[in-house]
């Protein structure tokens, strides 16, 4: 929440790279809220819910409220309409739109925020009716990403998504300009010339950013491929499910962890020492969200490259949320979009300390019977999570016995760091060591001097001297 309300001109942050917004057309004289602006940061939330949905407006728009608060707006009210499909012209029906106008007038709000993505015509119709700026869900999420982007890569990704969102809305930005040329067979005018210039500028900038992001993505692929032969685990899940908190607890990574949506956008990878001494790589990724704009999914592909190449996904879900089932389905949908739906995963039901009735977790176990309930904050259930990871490692890796000759003794340190040591025995020929390792690591160990143990490498059994 901001300390002081900014001026109306600052209420809506334009997407990075978009042209300056021109002066708005004055409202018609018959407008019920002529020439009026409300508190710039106070917002009215609205949306559609299916017919027969028993939820109240506050319940249906709870997530939109969290998004609005994250973007420093103050929700001043909410309203929903029960209907099967949005009105193609104004999203809401005419009667409900009039009701929205009255709510904005009574609350003296400076902006209205829709829970869905609006077409340019729908957004224009709503703004014309209510007389204040209208944000849809996509633009609100883009604003939040723009506020939280810190690295050059994240800023470019947000800018690309914002420009792609802005492209089909240019005509709406320039409807105030009058045609200065006319006549039979003559097209154009100041407005049409300007929109063409702006469209070409956006296309050029979009192409430039895409080229830069392609270079970053290629670098990410090479970086992942050049990493040492360590097992990689990626933390994915709904935003605010506790991924960054878990990352900090396991690796002391120092990742920003707040009780806010999208508190971190950048991917971080840190080594994690498992119980027993083995080291794996742990990666924290950007959170997912219901109705996530497809522009963001596409532009953040390079950031999510870590998850695409992980050996195991830890899918975190806020087990205390009444919408946990929908959040888990949303994560599945985003992973499918990214092409990662078939990667091995362990579902982690976090925030167990906030679950009052644990019988409420039953629907989540019906979706994934092997889900592991934990509380990252208190540590409850964490041993079960470690055991589940160890069981997965045992299931996917090879168990072999190697002979490390004395000349290859330096490999022991690497084996202890990157593989699970199950037993070892020293002989005159070297060290007989039983390990659990990935095929890639095993192949490299064999290339650097280790060899598969043979029966003759074992010392003869001592005779039984008992009588």
C-alpha positions as a printed Julia matrix, in Angstrom:
467×3 Matrix{Float64}:
   0.0     0.0     0.0
   1.39    3.4    -0.95
   1.82    6.07    1.66
   0.2     8.82   -0.36
  -2.07    8.66   -3.37
  -0.35    9.7    -6.6
  -1.95   12.01   -9.1
  -4.43   10.46  -11.57
  -1.83   10.73  -14.31
   0.39    8.3   -12.4
  -2.38    5.87  -11.56
  -1.86    3.69  -14.61
   1.74    2.8   -15.39
   2.02    2.44  -19.14
   3.82   -0.72  -20.36
   7.52   -0.23  -20.98
   8.24    0.87  -24.53
   4.68    1.96  -25.38
   4.02    5.44  -26.84
   2.87    8.19  -24.49
  -0.84    8.08  -23.85
  -2.6    11.03  -25.5
  -5.17   13.21  -23.81
  -8.46   11.38  -23.47
 -11.61   12.37  -25.3
 -13.85   14.44  -23.03
 -16.87   12.56  -21.77
 -20.22   13.22  -23.4
 -22.43   15.8   -21.78
 -24.96   13.12  -20.94
 -22.39   11.04  -19.05
 -23.48   10.38  -15.44
 -19.94   11.05  -14.2
 -18.87   13.87  -16.48
 -15.35   15.22  -16.02
 -14.8    13.41  -12.74
 -11.74   11.58  -11.42
 -11.63    9.66   -8.17
  -8.86    8.55   -5.85
  -6.12    7.35   -8.18
  -5.13    4.25   -6.23
  -8.61    3.09   -5.18
  -9.97    0.41   -7.49
 -13.27   -1.34   -8.1
 -12.79   -5.01   -9.01
 -15.23   -6.79  -11.3
 -15.53  -10.04  -13.24
 -17.73  -12.87  -14.44
 -18.53  -16.13  -12.65
 -20.31  -19.16  -14.13
 -24.04  -19.55  -13.71
 -24.87  -21.28  -10.45
 -21.55  -20.46   -8.81
 -22.39  -19.88   -5.12
 -19.33  -17.74   -4.34
 -19.71  -14.14   -3.33
 -17.93  -11.4    -5.22
 -15.26  -11.16   -2.52
 -14.6   -14.91   -2.72
 -14.54  -15.06   -6.54
 -12.24  -12.05   -6.81
  -9.95  -12.85   -3.87
  -6.92  -13.51   -6.09
  -7.59  -10.36   -8.12
  -7.65   -8.45   -4.84
  -4.2    -9.83   -3.95
  -2.9    -8.83   -7.37
  -4.32   -5.33   -7.04
  -2.76   -4.89   -3.6
   0.58   -6.14   -4.94
   0.38   -3.42   -7.61
  -0.23   -0.81   -4.86
  -3.93   -0.33   -5.55
  -6.47   -0.17   -2.73
  -9.53   -2.32   -3.53
 -12.57   -0.21   -2.67
 -15.25   -2.68   -3.74
 -16.04   -5.6    -6.0
 -18.9    -6.9    -8.11
 -19.5    -9.98  -10.25
 -22.01  -10.95  -12.89
 -23.3   -14.5   -13.32
 -23.39  -15.35  -17.02
 -22.07  -18.03  -19.35
 -20.12  -15.82  -21.74
 -18.8   -12.28  -21.71
 -20.61   -9.68  -23.78
 -18.49   -9.29  -26.96
 -18.88   -5.5   -26.89
 -18.67   -4.49  -23.23
 -17.78   -7.71  -21.32
 -20.58   -7.02  -18.81
 -24.22   -6.87  -19.77
 -25.71   -3.4   -20.22
 -27.52   -3.48  -16.87
 -24.45   -4.65  -14.98
 -22.31   -2.05  -16.73
 -24.68    0.66  -15.51
 -24.34   -0.81  -12.02
 -20.54   -0.6   -12.32
 -20.85    3.07  -13.32
 -22.91    3.73  -10.2
 -20.47    1.83   -7.94
 -17.53    3.84   -9.3
 -19.48    7.08   -8.75
 -20.41    6.23   -5.16
 -16.92    4.96   -4.24
 -15.21    7.83   -6.07
 -12.63    5.35   -7.39
  -9.93    6.2    -9.89
  -9.67    2.86  -11.73
 -11.62   -0.33  -12.42
  -9.89   -3.71  -12.75
 -11.31   -6.72  -14.62
 -10.57  -10.32  -13.62
 -10.22  -11.41  -17.27
  -8.32  -10.25  -20.32
 -10.38   -7.74  -22.29
 -10.39   -7.13  -26.0
  -9.49   -3.58  -27.05
 -13.14   -2.83  -27.85
 -14.35   -4.17  -24.5
 -11.81   -2.07  -22.62
 -12.77    1.04  -24.58
 -16.48    0.49  -23.96
 -15.96    0.11  -20.2
 -13.68    3.16  -19.94
 -16.16    5.27  -21.93
 -18.98    4.22  -19.61
 -17.27    4.59  -16.22
 -15.05    7.54  -17.1
 -11.94    6.16  -15.37
  -9.11    3.94  -16.62
  -9.87    0.22  -16.95
  -7.19   -2.41  -16.42
  -7.68   -6.03  -17.32
  -5.99   -8.95  -15.58
  -3.18   -9.19  -18.15
  -2.22   -5.53  -17.86
  -2.31   -5.72  -14.05
   0.03   -8.73  -14.01
   2.34   -6.99  -16.48
   2.51   -4.01  -14.15
   3.44   -6.26  -11.22
   6.15   -7.98  -13.25
   7.46   -4.58  -14.31
   7.63   -3.46  -10.66
   9.56   -6.59   -9.6
  11.93   -6.99  -12.55
  15.49   -6.42  -11.36
  17.92   -8.0   -13.82
  18.37   -6.85  -17.44
  16.98  -10.2   -18.63
  13.81   -9.9   -16.54
  13.3    -6.3   -17.67
  13.59   -7.32  -21.33
  11.16  -10.19  -20.83
   8.59   -7.91  -19.2
   9.07   -5.27  -21.9
   8.54   -7.83  -24.64
   5.32   -9.08  -23.04
   4.1    -5.5   -22.55
   4.78   -4.52  -26.17
   3.01   -7.62  -27.47
   0.06   -6.77  -25.25
   0.06   -3.17  -26.48
   0.24   -3.9   -30.22
  -3.46   -4.64  -30.89
  -4.48   -1.71  -28.65
  -2.71    1.05  -30.58
  -5.81    1.99  -32.51
  -7.6     2.6   -29.24
  -4.81    4.94  -28.11
  -5.15    7.21  -31.14
  -8.93    7.51  -31.65
  -8.81   11.15  -30.47
  -6.87   12.34  -33.55
  -8.85   13.91  -36.38
  -8.3    13.22  -40.06
  -6.75   16.28  -41.72
  -6.82   14.94  -45.27
  -9.82   13.55  -47.08
 -11.55   13.22  -50.38
 -12.46   10.44  -52.74
  -9.67    7.88  -53.01
  -7.6     9.57  -50.31
  -6.79    7.6   -47.2
  -4.87    8.63  -44.17
  -4.65   11.6   -41.9
  -2.63   12.52  -38.83
  -4.07    9.73  -36.73
  -3.54    6.98  -39.26
   0.0     8.14  -40.0
   0.88    8.24  -36.33
  -0.52    4.78  -35.63
   1.5     3.36  -38.51
   4.65    4.98  -37.17
   4.0     3.63  -33.69
   3.2     0.15  -34.99
   6.44    0.03  -36.93
   8.4     1.25  -33.89
   6.83   -1.47  -31.73
   7.53   -4.16  -34.33
  11.17   -3.07  -34.56
  11.6    -3.05  -30.8
   9.86   -6.45  -30.41
  12.14   -8.0   -33.02
  15.21   -6.52  -31.29
  14.21   -7.85  -27.86
  13.43  -11.29  -29.29
  16.91  -11.47  -30.79
  18.47  -10.55  -27.46
  16.35  -13.1   -25.58
  17.23  -15.81  -28.11
  20.91  -15.17  -27.37
  20.19  -15.4   -23.64
  18.24  -18.63  -24.11
  21.06  -20.18  -26.16
  23.5   -19.13  -23.44
  21.22  -20.71  -20.81
  21.12  -23.98  -22.74
  24.92  -24.05  -22.99
  25.22  -23.15  -19.33
  22.92  -25.99  -18.28
  24.69  -28.48  -20.56
  28.14  -27.44  -19.29
  27.28  -27.92  -15.63
  28.95  -30.71  -13.69
  27.17  -34.05  -13.51
  24.9   -33.05  -10.62
  21.3   -34.1   -10.23
  19.08  -31.02  -10.76
  15.85  -30.28   -8.87
  13.6   -27.36   -9.89
  11.08  -25.7    -7.58
   7.92  -24.84   -9.49
   4.41  -24.0    -8.42
   1.8   -21.37   -7.83
   3.01  -17.94   -6.84
   3.31  -17.4    -3.08
   3.36  -21.15   -2.39
   6.67  -20.92   -0.51
   9.26  -21.8    -3.17
  11.7   -19.05   -2.2
  11.28  -19.85    1.5
  12.12  -23.5     0.82
  15.1   -22.44   -1.32
  16.46  -20.31    1.5
  15.92  -23.03    4.12
  17.79  -25.67    2.13
  20.6   -23.63    0.57
  20.91  -20.29    2.4
  20.47  -18.69   -1.01
  19.24  -15.35    0.34
  16.36  -15.22   -2.17
  13.74  -12.56   -1.42
  10.81  -14.33    0.25
   7.73  -12.22    1.0
   4.06  -12.95    1.52
   3.33  -11.23   -1.79
   2.59  -12.45   -5.29
   5.61  -12.63   -7.63
   8.12  -11.37   -5.06
  10.9   -12.91   -7.2
  11.1   -13.17  -11.0
  14.67  -14.31  -11.59
  15.8   -17.93  -11.58
  18.49  -18.85   -9.06
  20.39  -22.13   -8.86
  22.32  -23.17   -5.76
  24.02  -26.38   -4.59
  22.09  -28.31   -1.93
  23.8   -30.87    0.28
  21.41  -33.76    0.92
  21.41  -35.7     4.19
  24.26  -38.15    3.73
  26.63  -35.72    2.06
  25.56  -35.82   -1.59
  25.18  -32.51   -3.45
  22.43  -31.69   -5.95
  21.5   -28.44   -7.71
  18.32  -26.68   -6.55
  16.64  -24.09   -8.79
  13.96  -21.56   -7.82
  11.72  -20.43  -10.69
   9.1   -17.71  -11.22
   5.67  -18.53   -9.81
   2.68  -19.51  -11.93
  -0.78  -17.97  -11.81
  -4.29  -18.67  -13.04
  -5.01  -16.91  -16.34
  -1.33  -16.03  -16.73
  -0.98  -13.9   -19.89
   0.39  -16.01  -22.72
   2.77  -13.16  -23.58
   4.51  -13.65  -20.24
   4.73  -17.43  -20.61
   6.39  -16.95  -24.0
   8.75  -14.14  -22.97
   9.85  -15.92  -19.77
  10.74  -19.09  -21.65
  14.45  -18.39  -21.19
  14.01  -17.93  -17.45
  12.12  -21.22  -17.23
  14.83  -23.02  -19.21
  16.12  -24.33  -15.87
  12.84  -26.14  -15.22
  12.79  -27.59  -18.74
  16.13  -29.34  -18.12
  15.58  -30.43  -14.5
  15.83  -34.08  -13.5
  13.05  -33.67  -10.92
  10.36  -31.07  -10.25
   9.21  -30.2    -6.74
   5.7   -28.82   -7.36
   4.79  -26.64   -4.39
   1.15  -25.97   -3.52
  -0.25  -23.83   -0.73
  -2.1   -26.58    1.12
  -3.88  -24.03    3.33
  -5.51  -22.25    0.38
  -9.17  -23.05   -0.37
  -8.2   -22.85   -4.05
  -5.34  -25.36   -3.76
  -6.95  -27.8    -6.22
  -7.34  -25.11   -8.87
  -3.78  -23.93   -8.24
  -2.42  -27.44   -8.77
  -4.36  -27.74  -12.03
  -3.01  -24.35  -13.13
   0.56  -25.52  -12.54
  -0.14  -28.61  -14.66
  -1.48  -26.45  -17.47
   1.54  -24.11  -17.46
   3.98  -27.05  -17.37
   2.17  -28.58  -20.32
   2.48  -25.28  -22.2
   6.22  -25.27  -21.5
   6.62  -28.88  -22.63
   7.57  -30.07  -19.13
   4.41  -32.0   -18.27
   6.16  -35.39  -18.47
   9.08  -34.55  -16.19
   9.24  -36.56  -12.92
   7.71  -34.66  -10.03
   6.99  -34.71   -6.33
   3.97  -32.7    -5.19
   4.67  -30.79   -1.96
   1.69  -29.52    0.05
   3.25  -26.6     1.9
   2.01  -24.41    4.79
   0.8   -27.38    6.82
   1.05  -25.2     9.94
  -1.8   -23.05    8.57
  -4.14  -25.98    7.83
  -6.76  -26.11   10.59
  -8.48  -29.32    9.51
  -6.07  -31.69    7.79
  -8.97  -33.72    6.48
  -9.31  -30.85    4.02
  -6.18  -32.11    2.26
  -8.04  -35.23    1.09
  -9.01  -33.76   -2.34
  -5.33  -32.95   -2.96
  -4.29  -36.51   -2.13
  -6.95  -37.68   -4.59
  -5.17  -35.68   -7.29
  -1.76  -37.05   -6.23
  -1.72  -39.9    -3.72
   2.05  -39.53   -3.21
   1.93  -35.83   -2.31
   4.09  -34.89    0.68
   2.56  -32.47    3.26
   5.14  -30.2     4.88
   5.56  -26.91    6.67
   8.7   -25.22    5.4
   8.33  -22.65    8.17
   8.24  -25.09   11.12
  10.08  -28.02    9.53
   7.18  -30.46    9.96
   7.21  -33.15    7.27
  10.62  -32.15    5.88
  12.19  -35.58    6.67
   9.41  -37.15    4.59
  10.3   -34.84    1.7
  13.99  -35.77    1.94
  13.04  -39.47    1.98
  10.84  -39.03   -1.11
  13.72  -37.39   -2.98
  16.12  -40.17   -1.94
  13.58  -42.8    -3.07
  13.31  -41.09   -6.45
  17.08  -41.01   -6.82
  17.26  -44.72   -6.03
  14.58  -45.46   -8.63
  16.11  -43.54  -11.54
  19.85  -43.96  -10.99
  22.11  -46.97  -11.48
  23.53  -48.98   -8.59
  26.97  -50.3    -9.46
  30.19  -51.44   -7.84
  33.36  -49.79   -9.09
  37.03  -50.43   -8.53
  39.02  -47.24   -8.09
  42.69  -48.06   -8.62
  45.16  -46.17   -6.47
  46.0   -44.05   -9.51
  42.35  -42.9    -9.67
  41.97  -42.22   -5.96
  41.26  -38.54   -6.62
  37.84  -39.53   -7.95
  36.63  -40.44   -4.47
  35.95  -36.84   -3.49
  33.9   -36.23   -6.63
  31.96  -39.46   -6.1
  31.05  -38.48   -2.55
  29.81  -35.08   -3.76
  27.84  -36.18   -6.82
  26.7   -39.75   -6.09
  25.24  -41.72   -3.2
  27.88  -43.96   -1.61
  26.34  -47.23   -0.38
  29.52  -49.02    0.72
  33.29  -49.18    0.25
  36.09  -51.66    0.89
  39.84  -51.21    0.43
  41.95  -53.91   -1.22
  45.47  -54.11   -2.54
  44.22  -53.18   -6.03
  42.34  -50.1    -4.86
  38.98  -49.13   -3.4
  35.87  -51.19   -4.09
  33.01  -48.71   -3.84
  29.29  -49.31   -4.33
  27.49  -46.21   -5.53
  24.21  -44.96   -6.87
  24.87  -42.53   -9.72
  23.43  -41.06  -12.89
  24.44  -42.64  -16.21
  26.25  -39.43  -17.21
  28.39  -39.38  -14.07
  29.04  -43.11  -14.3
  30.25  -42.79  -17.88
  32.67  -40.03  -16.97
  34.05  -41.95  -13.97
  34.75  -44.94  -16.21
  36.48  -42.65  -18.71
  38.74  -41.18  -16.01
  40.17  -44.4   -14.59
  37.46  -46.21  -12.64
  36.27  -49.61  -13.87
  33.44  -51.96  -13.15
  34.35  -54.36  -10.34
  34.85  -58.01  -11.26
  34.55  -61.08   -8.99
  38.34  -61.5    -8.93
  38.69  -57.97   -7.52
  37.16  -59.13   -4.27
  39.54  -60.64   -1.7
  39.03  -64.36   -1.05
  36.73  -65.18    1.81
  38.5   -66.02    5.04
  38.1   -69.68    6.1
  35.72  -70.44    8.93
  37.87  -71.33   11.95
  35.0   -72.0    14.31
  34.62  -75.58   15.48
